[in-house]
């Protein structure tokens, strides 16, 4: 009898163990099914990212980064009617190109173009990642000359000069808080990549420190300011109106430190009687979160572009007597 009870008990335990194993396997299968459904779904969800190294950002660029004209600007093809019109060049980086904006029509350059008289022609010359030295090359290589020049300055414009003068930036380092195996999955999976970037990470910190160090270095700042005087001299030599728009860096609040950076740049232009729009003055009563694309992309959104467009049109109206 003892052996029979032992066998019966063993069979019950075996059935119980198999039941547990089946439940675990069923649970794993359900998780895998959910994961693959989520993966398939997030393969089609584009979300802009400030630097663009997320999988969702790559989808965003494929869907929204258009049109691209013959000069590689995110803009419509240059119409031949430009020759007979009063040409306004808007020169700058991703803040001008409209990084994060789904439609180019929401950029301040396009907004003013719609509201200006027909004999004005606005050319958006924004390219992602360019700094002051590259902007100079773009202006000089373009086949037309402006009748009005607008330079858009953002705090990372000092980058090229800083690197050239010894302040090295090693580049962005995303996913450094992950172990190698998990990093592999997060970088390859659309779903896991999306989840990962919903939480704050320090991928910008080294870059912000690089910029702070650059502005704090007098020799770098002096050379950078000298680079910027090129545009002042260009406008004077060609006798064209010159406007400067200075954006703050939206990754951190308008601290006294960042204000001092912006004052150094705006001071150069103001001292030369250049029409200067300091965006931080326009948006000081508006929370940053209402002015950026999203928490992962700190570029100016539609509202920020509209605010800048309104102010720029006001300045153009006063100086050009166009309204």
Secondary structure, DSSP 4 states (H G I P E B T S, - for coil): -HHHHHHHHHHHHHHHHHHHHHHHHHHHHHHHHHHHHHHHHHTT-----SS--SHHHHHHHHHH-----TTS-SSPPPPGGGGGSEEEEEEESHHHHTTT-S-GGGSHHHHHHHHS-TTEEEEEEE-TT--HHHHHHHHHHSSS--SEEEEEE-GGGGHHHHHHTT-------TTTTS-HHHHHHHHH-HHHHHHHTTS---TTHHHHHHHHHHHH-HHHHHHHHHHHHHHHHHHHHTT-EEEEEEPPPTTS---HHHHHHHHHHHHHHHHTT-EEEEHHHHSTTS-GGGTEEETTEEEE-HHHHHHHHHHHHHHHHHHH---
